[in-house]
Amino acid sequence: MKSLAPVLVMVYDRLDSLQNAIESLKTNELAKYTDLYVVSDAAYKDEHEEIILKIREYIKTIKGFQKVKGICWEKNKGSFDSGKDAIEYIFSRYDRIISIEDDILVSNKFLEYMNNALEYYKDDKRIFSITSHIHHKKNLIPRNYPYEIFPIKMFNPWGTAIWKDRYESIDWSLGGIEEFLKNKQKIAEFNKISPHLFPLLQHMLMHNKKYTDVMICYDMFKNGKYTLYPIKPLSVNRGHDGRGEHCGKDKNWQNQKLEFDFSPKMVENIPYSPIIAKNISRAFFSYRSDLINPILKKLKIYTLLKTIYKFLFESKKG
């Protein structure tokens, strides 16, 4: 059997979520042939130390994989650097990786799909990454669409896989961002991918923060790259119970159903579908009041970004 990609699970203080994520991974037949890494960030508050200690003790008890290793930081790095440093550690040993956060549940064909796609598209440089997730809204995929996968220009961290060469190509310095921010046409094109991207990019820059998925989306946009998606969800996010970082409460996301016993077929030179891309962008736009606005309000930037959005886009209508 060809060597399989290792799986990285990222956790901070949610032991129950981590346990559920691990159990879902173990439903996969390929789990017993897979190396599992769990990265645990250190506490940034004294009151978190007890639960983080319990998490690290739990990591030592995990069975059902070819190998299990905990990556336990001694000092708090924050979610961005904790995940990034763990990925770079794994890439010093492997040429590909599958990663999930602790609030992700996966189907029983998750590992099969991810490994198949990583192998099949390793030489297709259009494909930057693989995701196992798709938006919960119905009718995103046209009835006559002939494939079980599709590429679009949006990165999705809710179950992702990537090769070392693609990951190392990311420009974390956001090169060209000053010119981009002055170009309304480019901004409009970027926001067509999904209407939350530019506001979150703006917030990140204004407050000197780092949002991994937004930074990667910008890099993909700049370089014309794609993420490969399945037409049915092979992972779901259970962090919309109010505990997830940057996730508001949302019953549609929280209760999204997994697709079991579905392993999408790979297709050579899979074509880009503007219709699907438009449908997904509209799906995020349609749910802005239920998903995006609660996030922005939680970050206390809703009013500011609403003003920016009106200036950039609604002013054109006049």
N, C-alpha and C positions, 0 to 999 in steps of 0.2 A: 504493500500500500504506500502511495506517495505520502511524504510528510505533510501533515495538516498544519494550517495556520494556528498559532497560539491564540488563546482568548484572554483578553484583559478585562477585568471588572473593576470599576472605580467606585469607591465608597468613602463616605465621611462618617455620619453618625446614625445611619438607619439600618440597624441590625436585621429587623424583620424584612425589610425590602431586599437586603443582600441575600438572606436565606431563600426568599422566594425566587430571586433571579438565578441563584445556583441550582435550585430544584428544577427550574424550567430548562436550564441548560442540560441537566442530567437526563431529561426525557429524550435527548438526541442519541441515536445509536453511535455516532462518532465521538461522543464525549469521552469514552474510555480510551480513545486513541489521541486525545487532545491535551496539550499542556495548558494548564490554567494558571493565570497570574491574577492576584487581587491586590490592588494598590490602596493602602489605607493612609489617609493624611492624618497628621498629628492635630491635637486639639488647639483651637485658637481661643477657647474659653475654658477656664478651669472646670466648670460644671460638665463639660463634654468628655473629660478624661476617663470617667468610669465606663461609659458606653463604648468608647473607642477601644478600651482595654478588652471589653467583652467581644467586640468585633474581631480583634486580633487573636483572641483565644479561639473563636469560632473558625477562623481561617485555618488554624492548625488541625481542625477536625474534619475538614472537607475531604470526602472520598468520591470515587466514581470517575476520575480523570486519570490520564496517563501520568501526569505530574501536577502537583499543586505547590505554588510558591507565593508567599506573601511579600509584598514590597511595602514596608512599613517605615514611613518617614519619621525621623526623630523630632523635627521641627515643622510647624505648620507652613505649608507652601501655598495654600489656596487652591481652589479647584483647577485653575488653568495650569499652573506650574506642576501641581501634583500629577495630573494626567499627562502632560507633555513630557515630563521627566521619566515617567514610567514607560511611555511609548518609546522614547529614545533608548531606554535601557533594554527593552525587548528587541528593538531594531539592531542593537549591537550583537544579537544572537540569531535573528531570523530576518527573512526578506519580505514578510507580510504579517499582517495582524488583523484580528477581529476584536472589536471592543464594544462594550456596553457599560452604561452606568447602572447603579444598583437598583434603580426604579424601573428597569426594563425587564419584561417577560418575553420569552422567545418560544416559538413553536418547535415541534419535534423534528422539523426539517430545516431548521435555521442553519445548523452547521453544514449540512449537505449543500444547501443553496450558496452559502457564503464561500465555502471552499471551491465549489464548482465554478462560481463566477470569478474568483481570484485566479484560478488556473486558466480559465477560458479567455479572459480579457487581459492577461498580464502583458501582452504585447500590443494591445490596442491603446495607444497613448491618448486617445480622446477620452477614455474612461479614467477619471481621477480616483473614484472610490465606488464602493458598493454599499447600498443600504438595504435593510430588511423591512423598513417601515413605509407605509403609505398613509396619506390623509384619510380620516374616517368617513368623509363625505361620500355619498353614493354617486354613481354615474360619472365618475372621473374618466373612466376608460370607455371609449366608443364601443358599441356592441360588435362592430365589424373589425375591431383591432385584432390582428392575427397572431400577436406574440404574448408571452407571459411575463415579459420584462420591458422596460422602457428607460431611456436616458433623458434626464433634464439637467438644467444648469444649477440646481440647488443642492447643496450638501445637506445631509440629514444625519444627526448624531444619535438617533434613537435606534441603534443597532447598525454599526458601520464596520467596513473592512477596507483596508488600504494596503498598498505595496510600499516598500521602503523608498523606492526611487520617487514615487509620487509625493510621499510625505516630506522627503528631504527637499523637494522643489518648492515648498511653500515659503513665500516671502513674508515672514512674520513682522517685518518692519513696515508692511503696507506701502511698498514703493509706488510712487505715482499718485498717492492719495490727495495731495494738494491740487494737482491738475484735475483729478476726478471731481473733487468737490466744487470746482468752478465750472464744470461742464454739465448743464442741465439736461442735455440730451442723453449723456451717459448715465446720469442719475436716474432718469426716467426708465432707461433700458434695464438698469440694475433692479429697480423697484418692480418692474414687470415680472421678474422671477418670483417674487413674493412681496406683498406690500409692507411687511414688517422689517425688511432688511435694511433699507436706508435709515429709517428712524433709529433702529438699534445701533447701526454703524455710527450715526451722529452722536448718540448718547455715549457710546464707548469712547469716542474721541474727545468729547467735551469733558468727560469725567475720568479720563485716563484709566479706563478699565480694559479688560481683555475678554472678549466673547469668542470662544474658539470657532463656533459654527459660522458666525458672521465674518470673521477674519478669513476663514477658508472659502466662504461663498464669494467674498470680494476677490480673492486670489483666483478662484475658478473663473469668475466673470472676466477678469483681466486677461486670462490665458485661454479662454474659449474651451473650458473643460466641462465634463459631465459626470454626474453620479447616476449609477444604474439602480433602478427601483423594480420591485416585483409588483404585479398588478393586484396582489392580495397581501394583507399584512402578515409578515412572519415575525414581527415583534410589535409590542405595544408599550406605551409609557404609562406606568401606574403612579407617576409623581404628581398627578393633578389632583391630589387630595389636600393640597395646600402646603405640603412639606418639601416639594421639589424646588430646587434653586431656579429662580426666574419663572416658575410655573404657578399660575393662579389655579383656583379650583374650577374644574370643568368636567361635567359628568359625561360628555360625549367622548372626550379623550380618555378619561379614567375608565370608562366601561367599554372601550373599543374591543371587539372580539378578535382573537387570534385565528389564523387560518392553519389548521392542522393537516398533515399528510399532503402538503402541497410543496413540490420542489420544482420551481420554474425551469423551463427548458431554455438553454442558452442559444443564441442566434448570432452568427457571424455578421459583423458590420451592422449591428442593430441600428435602425434609423431613428433619428430624432422626430418626435411627433409634436408639432406646434399646437395641435388641438389639446393633447393631454397636458402640455405645459401651461396652456392658457386656463384649462379647467382647474388645475391645481392652484394656480395663482388666484383665480377667482374664489376657490374654496377657502383659502386663507383670508381673502378680503371679505368674504361673506361672514366669516366667523370673527371678524375683528372686535365686535362688541362683546363676544363671549370669551375670546382667547387673548387677542393682542392687547386690547384696552386694559383688561385686568393686570396684565404684566406691566404695562407702562405706568398704570396708576400705582402699582406696588413699588415701582422704581421712582415714583413721584415726578414723572416727566411727561405725563399725558397732555397737559395743557400746552406745554412748550412745543411738543412734537406735532400736536394738532395744528398749531399756528404755522409751523414750518411746512407741513404737508399742504395746507391751503395756499400758502405762498408759492410753492413750487409747482403744484399741479392744478388747483382749481382756478388760479389766476389766468390760465390759458383759455378757459371757457369764455372769458369775457372778450 
